[in-house]
Amino acid sequence: MKIYFIVTLLIAGVVVLSNSFCSNANALPKDDIALGKQLFFDTILSSNKKISCASCHKPEFAFADTSAVSPGVFGRMGVRNTPSAMNLNSAAFFFWDGRATTLEAQAMFPITNPLEMNLPIDSAIERLTKNEFYNTAFQQIFGEKPSVKTLGKALAAFQHSMETSDSPFDEWKTNDSESAVSESVKRGFELFNGDAKCVKCHFGTDFSNTEFRNIGLFNGKNLNDSGRAALTKNTADLGMFKIGPLRNIALTAPYMHNGMFKTLREVIDYYDQPDKVVGDPVNRDTLLAKPLNLSEQDKQDIENFLRSLTSVSLEKKKL
């Protein structure tokens, strides 16, 4: 039997804890994961105290959002789609442009971003220090008062705990249960690894990658988010974005860095015939140089495979 995945934490426990946040608000967290969870759902880290991390990273949607871009404080709209905050333990970069290289560093950006939580980090630390509950919790868990370092550690610990490996696909491949998925899913997996070329970018435990790719959604006109290039100032990086994990992908619509595709079928149709969607792309990866010419059955099989990557616990919670 081939072992494809490592179970780090059942997502069911994460979701239950998330939903019990309010009722346990007066109980001191027992460890850094519990503290990070509490902070993730608390609005104390936003300037108007109305936005939390969970406002954009919704548990029932695999800690992603359902809108193309998410509203922050005072209704200010973001500029890129909110990705899932789950299954990131194999990631080498964070954010679509890879501006952070650790979850600890990543956690600080939304707090200070004027379009998101809009709170200077010094002010965030001051709030936590003056808050008797949090000051006590940080002292108890880290042996010191709140700081940028310990805040990052707590939020990162919670995100590190959010790995899922209880999907029908896992049951099929990890436990050798042939009946766990349909024949369509099995065909889709074969296409994913073969003619559809998906595995060229999405592979490993979380079907992710540490690379940046330009998949043709930059033309310098109506699609003018330069992606990684805005950070590196390298023209070779124009239109390149981080490749994210595919686990729970059926729950995280809309898709792509700008949320331009509302369904998985739209994503598959795009990869099949990219020139029909975006004309004159700049710097597009050669993997998309030719159409895939997938049949309708092929597309359905690939979609069913992608849906089989959904955590059973998350799916039940959503229902």
Long-range contacts (C-beta under 8 A, 24 or more apart in sequence): 1-174, 1-175, 1-176, 2-173, 3-174, 4-170, 4-173, 4-174, 4-205, 5-165, 5-170, 5-173, 5-174, 5-205, 6-165, 6-205, 7-163, 7-165, 7-166, 8-89, 8-161, 8-163, 8-165, 9-161, 9-162, 9-163, 10-166, 10-313, 11-86, 11-162, 11-163, 11-164, 11-166, 11-311, 11-313, 11-314, 12-166, 12-313, 12-317, 14-59, 14-161, 14-162, 15-59, 15-313, 15-314, 15-317, 18-54, 18-59, 19-59, 26-133, 28-133, 28-136, 28-137, 28-140, 29-137, 29-141, 31-141, 31-157, 32-141, 32-142, 32-153, 32-154, 32-157, 32-158, 33-157, 33-158, 33-160, 33-161, 35-137, 35-138, 35-141, 35-154, 35-157, 35-158, 36-153, 36-154, 36-155, 36-156, 36-157, 36-158, 36-159, 37-158, 38-137, 39-134, 39-151, 39-154, 39-155, 39-158, 40-155, 40-158, 44-127, 44-128, 44-131, 44-134, 45-111, 45-117, 45-119, 45-124, 45-127, 46-72, 46-73, 46-111, 46-116, 46-117, 46-118, 46-119, 47-73, 47-117, 47-118, 47-119, 47-123, 48-73, 48-74, 48-118, 51-116, 51-117, 53-85, 53-110, 53-155, 56-82, 56-110, 56-116, 57-82, 57-84, 57-85, 59-317, 60-251, 60-314, 60-317, 60-318, 61-251, 61-252, 61-318, 62-86, 62-247, 62-248, 62-251, 62-252, 62-311, 62-314, 63-162, 64-251, 64-252, 66-253, 66-254, 67-254, 67-259, 68-254, 68-258, 68-259, 68-260, 69-258, 69-259, 70-116, 72-113, 72-115, 72-116, 72-117, 72-118, 73-116, 73-117, 73-118, 74-118, 76-114, 76-115, 76-116, 76-118, 77-115, 78-115, 78-116, 79-115, 79-225, 80-225, 80-257, 80-258, 81-254, 81-255, 81-256, 81-257, 81-258, 81-259, 83-244, 83-252, 84-244, 84-245, 84-247, 84-248, 84-252, 85-159, 85-162, 86-159, 86-162, 86-163, 86-164, 86-245, 86-247, 86-248, 87-162, 87-163, 87-164, 87-206, 87-208, 87-245, 87-247, 87-248, 88-159, 88-160, 88-162, 88-206, 88-245, 89-160, 89-163, 89-206, 90-204, 90-205, 90-206, 90-208, 90-210, 90-245, 91-208, 91-210, 91-245, 92-210, 93-210, 93-212, 93-242, 94-242, 95-242, 96-227, 96-241, 96-242, 96-257, 97-227, 97-228, 97-230, 97-231, 97-241, 97-242, 98-212, 98-228, 98-231, 98-242, 99-231, 102-152, 102-156, 103-152, 103-155, 103-156, 103-159, 103-160, 104-149, 104-152, 104-153, 104-155, 104-156, 105-152, 106-156, 107-151, 107-152, 107-155, 107-156, 107-159, 108-148, 108-151, 108-152, 121-148, 124-151, 125-151, 163-206, 164-247, 164-248, 164-311, 164-313, 164-314, 165-205, 165-311, 166-311, 166-312, 166-313, 167-247, 167-248, 167-308, 167-309, 167-310, 167-311, 167-312, 168-308, 168-310, 168-312, 169-305, 169-308, 169-309, 172-308, 181-308, 182-304, 184-300, 184-301, 184-304, 184-305, 185-301, 185-304, 185-305, 185-307, 185-308, 186-305, 187-298, 187-301, 187-305, 188-300, 188-301, 188-302, 188-303, 188-304, 188-305, 188-306, 188-308, 189-305, 191-294, 191-298, 191-301, 191-302, 191-305, 192-302, 192-305, 195-292, 195-294, 195-298, 196-271, 196-292, 196-294, 196-298, 196-302, 197-287, 197-292, 198-271, 198-302, 200-287, 201-243, 201-287, 202-243, 202-245, 202-246, 206-245, 206-246, 206-247, 207-245, 207-246, 207-247, 207-309, 208-243, 208-244, 208-245, 208-246, 209-243, 210-243, 211-243, 212-237, 212-240, 212-241, 212-242, 212-243, 213-240, 213-241, 213-243, 213-285, 213-287, 214-238, 214-239, 214-240, 214-241, 214-281, 214-282, 214-283, 214-284, 214-285, 215-241, 215-256, 215-271, 215-274, 215-284, 215-285, 215-288, 216-274, 216-278, 216-281, 216-284, 216-285, 216-288, 217-241, 217-256, 217-257, 217-258, 217-260, 217-278, 217-281, 218-281, 218-282, 218-283, 219-278, 219-279, 219-280, 219-281, 219-282, 220-282, 221-280, 223-258, 223-278, 225-257, 225-258, 227-257, 236-283, 238-282, 238-283, 239-281, 239-282, 239-283, 239-284, 240-283, 246-306, 246-309, 247-309, 247-310, 247-311, 248-309, 248-310, 248-311, 248-314, 249-306, 249-309, 249-310, 250-306, 250-307, 250-309, 250-310, 251-310, 251-314, 251-315, 251-318, 264-303, 264-306, 264-307, 265-299, 265-303, 268-294, 268-299, 268-302, 268-303, 269-299, 272-299
